[in-house]
Protein backbone atom coordinates (compact mmCIF):
# COMPACT_ATOMS: atom_id res chain seq x y z
CA UNK A 1 0.00 0.00 0.00
CA UNK A 2 2.90 2.38 0.71
CA UNK A 3 4.07 2.18 -2.90
CA UNK A 4 0.57 2.73 -4.27
CA UNK A 5 0.33 6.31 -3.03
CA UNK A 6 2.47 9.40 -3.26
CA UNK A 7 5.14 9.26 -0.53
CA UNK A 8 4.92 11.99 2.11
CA UNK A 9 7.53 12.90 4.70
CA UNK A 10 6.34 12.49 8.28
CA UNK A 11 6.31 15.36 10.73
CA UNK A 12 8.49 15.09 13.85
CA UNK A 13 5.36 14.17 15.80
CA UNK A 14 4.45 11.39 13.35
CA UNK A 15 7.95 9.89 13.19
CA UNK A 16 8.84 6.64 14.91
CA UNK A 17 10.37 7.08 18.35
CA UNK A 18 13.58 5.15 17.68
CA UNK A 19 16.13 4.32 20.38
CA UNK A 20 19.01 5.96 22.26
CA UNK A 21 21.60 3.45 20.96
CA UNK A 22 21.90 1.48 17.69
CA UNK A 23 20.62 -2.09 17.84
CA UNK A 24 23.38 -3.44 15.59
CA UNK A 25 27.13 -3.10 15.11
CA UNK A 26 29.06 -1.83 12.08
CA UNK A 27 32.05 -3.68 10.57
CA UNK A 28 35.44 -2.27 11.43
CA UNK A 29 36.89 -2.02 7.91
CA UNK A 30 35.87 -1.43 4.29
CA UNK A 31 35.80 -4.70 2.36
CA UNK A 32 37.34 -3.10 -0.75
CA UNK A 33 39.49 -0.22 0.47
CA UNK A 34 40.59 -1.85 3.71
CA UNK A 35 40.30 1.34 5.76
CA UNK A 36 38.16 1.88 8.89
CA UNK A 37 34.51 2.74 8.29
CA UNK A 38 33.96 4.87 11.37
CA UNK A 39 35.93 7.92 12.54
CA UNK A 40 37.89 9.61 13.77
CA UNK A 41 39.59 9.71 10.38
CA UNK A 42 43.23 10.64 9.63
CA UNK A 43 44.14 14.30 9.63
CA UNK A 44 43.72 16.02 6.30
CA UNK A 45 40.79 13.92 5.10
CA UNK A 46 37.33 15.42 4.57
CA UNK A 47 33.81 14.00 4.81
CA UNK A 48 30.96 14.37 2.30
CA UNK A 49 27.42 12.96 2.51
CA UNK A 50 25.35 12.23 -0.60
CA UNK A 51 21.86 10.77 -1.09
CA UNK A 52 21.08 9.62 -4.64
CA UNK A 53 18.72 6.69 -4.43
CA UNK A 54 19.42 3.13 -3.30
CA UNK A 55 22.68 3.31 -1.39
CA UNK A 56 24.01 -0.06 -2.61
CA UNK A 57 24.91 1.14 -6.08
CA UNK A 58 25.58 4.68 -4.96
CA UNK A 59 28.29 3.55 -2.55
CA UNK A 60 30.10 1.59 -5.26
CA UNK A 61 30.25 4.69 -7.47
CA UNK A 62 32.24 6.47 -4.79
CA UNK A 63 34.54 3.67 -3.57
CA UNK A 64 35.66 3.23 -7.19
CA UNK A 65 36.84 6.87 -7.26
CA UNK A 66 40.55 7.57 -6.83
CA UNK A 67 41.23 9.66 -3.74
CA UNK A 68 38.32 8.22 -1.74
CA UNK A 69 39.67 6.75 1.51
CA UNK A 70 36.57 4.98 2.76
CA UNK A 71 32.80 4.88 2.24
CA UNK A 72 29.89 3.71 4.32
CA UNK A 73 26.14 3.82 3.96
CA UNK A 74 23.53 5.02 6.39
CA UNK A 75 20.49 7.13 7.09
CA UNK A 76 20.30 10.92 7.41
CA UNK A 77 17.93 13.86 7.33
CA UNK A 78 15.15 12.33 9.40
CA UNK A 79 13.78 12.41 12.93
CA UNK A 80 14.04 8.87 14.32
CA UNK A 81 17.26 8.26 16.29
CA UNK A 82 19.22 5.09 15.40
CA UNK A 83 16.69 3.75 12.89
CA UNK A 84 16.69 0.30 11.32
CA UNK A 85 16.43 -0.34 7.60
CA UNK A 86 12.88 -1.61 7.97
CA UNK A 87 11.89 1.53 9.85
CA UNK A 88 13.43 3.80 7.21
CA UNK A 89 11.63 1.87 4.45
CA UNK A 90 8.33 2.35 6.25
CA UNK A 91 8.54 6.04 5.43
CA UNK A 92 7.99 6.91 9.09
CA UNK A 93 11.48 8.06 10.08
CA UNK A 94 12.03 10.88 7.57
CA UNK A 95 15.50 9.64 6.65
CA UNK A 96 17.00 9.21 3.21
CA UNK A 97 19.59 6.60 2.20
CA UNK A 98 23.02 8.24 2.25
CA UNK A 99 26.59 7.43 1.29
CA UNK A 100 29.26 8.93 3.54
CA UNK A 101 32.43 9.56 1.53
CA UNK A 102 35.73 10.14 3.31
CA UNK A 103 38.21 11.56 0.81
CA UNK A 104 41.66 13.05 0.42
CA UNK A 105 41.19 16.55 -1.04
CA UNK A 106 44.77 16.50 -2.36
CA UNK A 107 43.76 13.62 -4.64
CA UNK A 108 40.11 14.28 -5.47
CA UNK A 109 38.23 17.56 -5.15
CA UNK A 110 34.82 17.99 -3.59
CA UNK A 111 33.71 19.43 -6.94
CA UNK A 112 34.67 16.17 -8.63
CA UNK A 113 32.56 14.25 -6.12
CA UNK A 114 29.66 16.61 -6.78
CA UNK A 115 29.98 15.95 -10.50
CA UNK A 116 29.85 12.19 -9.86
CA UNK A 117 26.84 12.69 -7.59
CA UNK A 118 24.84 14.67 -10.15
CA UNK A 119 25.67 12.41 -13.09
CA UNK A 120 24.88 9.17 -11.21
CA UNK A 121 21.16 9.79 -10.70
CA UNK A 122 18.19 11.84 -11.84
CA UNK A 123 17.85 14.65 -9.28
CA UNK A 124 14.47 15.80 -10.65
CA UNK A 125 12.41 12.79 -9.50
CA UNK A 126 11.46 13.82 -5.99
CA UNK A 127 10.70 10.89 -3.70
CA UNK A 128 11.98 8.22 -6.06
CA UNK A 129 14.77 7.01 -8.29
CA UNK A 130 13.42 5.01 -11.21
CA UNK A 131 11.45 2.06 -9.88
CA UNK A 132 12.55 2.78 -6.30
CA UNK A 133 9.74 4.81 -4.76
CA UNK A 134 9.74 6.33 -1.28
CA UNK A 135 10.97 9.28 0.73
CA UNK A 136 14.14 7.31 1.55
CA UNK A 137 15.20 7.59 -2.11
CA UNK A 138 15.12 11.39 -2.31
CA UNK A 139 18.16 13.31 -3.51
CA UNK A 140 20.14 15.33 -0.96
CA UNK A 141 23.57 16.73 -0.16
CA UNK A 142 24.52 17.16 3.50
CA UNK A 143 27.44 19.55 3.79
CA UNK A 144 30.24 19.66 6.36
CA UNK A 145 31.55 23.19 5.87
CA UNK A 146 30.55 26.56 4.41
CA UNK A 147 32.85 25.84 1.46
CA UNK A 148 31.04 22.57 0.73
CA UNK A 149 27.68 24.32 0.98
CA UNK A 150 28.76 27.03 -1.44
CA UNK A 151 30.09 24.54 -3.97
CA UNK A 152 27.04 22.30 -3.66
CA UNK A 153 24.63 25.19 -4.24
CA UNK A 154 26.68 26.43 -7.21
CA UNK A 155 26.77 22.94 -8.72
CA UNK A 156 23.01 22.57 -8.36
CA UNK A 157 22.48 25.86 -10.18
CA UNK A 158 24.92 24.90 -12.94
CA UNK A 159 23.38 21.47 -13.44
CA UNK A 160 19.86 22.88 -13.47
CA UNK A 161 20.76 24.98 -16.49
CA UNK A 162 21.96 22.03 -18.57
CA UNK A 163 19.12 19.79 -17.39
CA UNK A 164 16.56 22.43 -18.36
CA UNK A 165 18.19 22.69 -21.76
CA UNK A 166 17.83 18.91 -22.12
CA UNK A 167 14.12 18.92 -21.28
CA UNK A 168 14.26 17.93 -17.61
CA UNK A 169 12.27 19.56 -14.81
CA UNK A 170 13.33 21.21 -11.59
CA UNK A 171 15.99 19.65 -9.41
CA UNK A 172 14.49 18.48 -6.10
CA UNK A 173 17.82 17.92 -4.33
CA UNK A 174 18.08 19.43 -0.85
CA UNK A 175 21.38 21.01 0.18
CA UNK A 176 21.49 21.10 3.97
CA UNK A 177 24.17 21.19 6.68
CA UNK A 178 25.15 17.89 8.28
CA UNK A 179 24.76 19.38 11.74
CA UNK A 180 23.43 18.04 15.02
CA UNK A 181 19.87 18.20 13.68
CA UNK A 182 20.78 15.88 10.79
CA UNK A 183 23.07 13.21 12.24
CA UNK A 184 24.32 10.34 10.10
CA UNK A 185 23.35 6.89 11.37
CA UNK A 186 25.35 4.00 9.86
CA UNK A 187 23.27 1.25 8.28
CA UNK A 188 23.35 -2.43 9.16
CA UNK A 189 26.44 -4.53 8.41
CA UNK A 190 24.88 -6.32 5.44
CA UNK A 191 24.32 -2.99 3.64
CA UNK A 192 27.96 -1.91 3.91
CA UNK A 193 29.75 -2.50 0.56
CA UNK A 194 26.75 -4.60 -0.47
CA UNK A 195 27.73 -4.89 -4.13
CA UNK A 196 31.22 -6.07 -3.24
CA UNK A 197 29.70 -8.90 -1.22
CA UNK A 198 26.96 -9.48 -3.82
CA UNK A 199 28.44 -8.57 -7.25
CA UNK A 200 25.23 -9.57 -9.06
CA UNK A 201 23.04 -7.72 -6.56
CA UNK A 202 20.49 -5.04 -7.35
CA UNK A 203 21.78 -1.64 -8.44
CA UNK A 204 19.14 0.99 -9.16
CA UNK A 205 21.61 3.80 -9.85
CA UNK A 206 21.35 5.47 -13.24
CA UNK A 207 21.87 9.02 -14.41
CA UNK A 208 20.19 11.27 -16.94
CA UNK A 209 23.02 11.07 -19.45
CA UNK A 210 23.44 14.84 -19.15
CA UNK A 211 26.99 15.91 -18.29
CA UNK A 212 27.41 18.20 -15.29
CA UNK A 213 29.61 21.24 -16.09
CA UNK A 214 31.50 21.29 -12.79
CA UNK A 215 34.34 19.43 -11.13
CA UNK A 216 36.88 20.34 -13.76
CA UNK A 217 39.36 21.82 -11.29
CA UNK A 218 42.30 19.47 -10.77
CA UNK A 219 43.61 18.85 -7.28
CA UNK A 220 47.31 19.36 -6.74
CA UNK A 221 49.01 15.98 -6.69
N, C-alpha and C positions, 0 to 999 in steps of 0.2 A: 504494500500500500504506500510505503514511503516514496518509492520510485514512480508512483502513478500520479503524483501531484507535484506542483512547483515547490522546490525546497525553500524553506524559510529559516533564517537564523533565529535561535531562541533568544529571549531576553535573559538578563542575569537571573531574574526570578524564576524563569522556566527551566534553566539549565540544571543538569544533574548535580548532585551535591559533591560527588567525588570523595577524595580521601586525603589525609595529611601526608601520607607517604606512598610511594609507588608500590604496587603489589607484585612487581616482577623486577628482576635484575637485568642489567645490560652487559653484553660481552665486553671484555677488557680491550680487545684489539680488533682493528679492521681486517677482514678476511683477505682483502686484496692488497691494501697498502701497508699493512702490518703495524700501523701506528695506533696509539690509544684513541678510543672513541670519545671519552669524556675528559674535560679539562681538569686542572689548568694545563694550557697548551704552552709549548716553548715560546720564549720571548721572540718578538718580531713577526709572529703569525697573526693573522686577522680572521675574524669569524663573519660569515654571511649566511642569512637564512632566506630560502626561496621556497615558495609553494607554487607548483605548476601541474597539479593533477596527481594521479597515483604515484606515491613516493618510491615505489620499486624501480620503475624505469627512470624516474627523475634522478635518483641517487646515482645510478650507473653513469648517466651523462656527466656528472661532476667528478666522480672518482677516476674517470678516464682522461681527465684534463690535467696536463702537465702543470705543476706548481701547486696542485691541491694536496694537502698533507693528510687529511682524513675527512671522512663524511659520515654522517649518521642521520637516521630519519626519526621523525617525531611529530608532535602535535603542538600547535601554537595558535594564538589569536582568539582563544575561547575563554570560557568562564570556569569550567570544571577542573579542579586541581587533580593532577596525577590520573588522567583518564586512561581507560583501556581502549583498545582498537574497536571492540564491539560498541562501547559507549560513544566513541567518536562517530562511528558509522550510523548510529541511531539518529544523528542530527541534533541531539539534545545537549551537546557540550559546547558548541560554537567554534570548535577548533577546525583548522585546516591541516592537511597533511603537508609536512615541511621537510626539506632537506637542509641540514646544517652543514655548511662547507667551511672547513678550516684551511686556509691557504697562505702561501708565502707570497706577499705582494712584490717581492723582488723577482719572482718568476712568472706570476700571472696577475694581471691587474683586475681590480674589482669591475672595471668597465668590460673587460673580456668575459667575466662571469655573467654580467648583466646581458651581454649579447647572446651567450649560450642560453640563458634563462628565457629571453624573449623568443628566440628562434626554435625552442624545443617544445612549445605548446601554443595554443590559440588563446591569447589573453582576452578575447572578446566574448567568451562563452558564459560568463557569470558563474553560476553554481554547477558547473559541469566541465568535463573535458571529454569530448567525443561521447562514447557510450557510458562513461562513468558519470553518474548524476548524483549530486548531493552537495551540501554546503562544505563538506570536507575536501572537495576537489576545486575550490575556488582559487584563483590566482592571487598571490600576495608576495610582497617583499618586506621583510622585517629588518630594519637597518640598525647598525651598531655604532654609528657615529654621525655627526652632522655632514661630514664629507660623503659618506655612503648615501645619506638621504638626498643630498643635492644631486649626486650622480644618478641615483635611481629615478628621481623625478624628471631629470633632463632626458634620461633614456626613454622613459615612458612617453614624453612629449615627442621625441624624435621618431619613435616607432609608430606612434599614432599617425603621424603624417604619411608614412609610407604605407601603412595598413589602409588608411582612408583612400589613398590613391589606387590601391589594389582592390577596392570594393568591400572592405571589411568595416564593421561597425565600431562602436566606442570600446576602448579598452576598459575592462572592469577591475583591473589589478589594483589592490590597495597597497600603498606605500606607507608603512607605519613603523614607529620605533620599537625595537625589541627591548622594551623596558620592563619594569617590575609588574606592569599591568598585562604584559603579553609574554609570560615566561615560556620557554621551550621545554617540553616534556618528552624525553626519549621514548621511542616506541619499543614494543616487545622485541626480544632477542631474535625471533624468527623473521622479523621485518628487516633487520639490519643486513645490508648487502644481500638482499633476497635473490637478486638475479645472478649473483656469483654462486650462491648455493643451489639455485634452480635455474640453470642457463636457458631452459626452454619455457620458463615461467612467463606469466602474463606481463606485458608491457604496453600500457595504454598511452605512452608518450608519443606525440606527433605534432609537428609545427604547422605553420600556415604556408611555408615555402617562401615567405617574404623575408628578405634579408634585412637585418637590423643595422642601421648606419651608425653604430657606436662601437666602442671597444677596439678601435684601431690603434690606440696609443700603445707603444711597446714598452714593457718594463725593462729597466736596466738589468743586464745579466750579471 
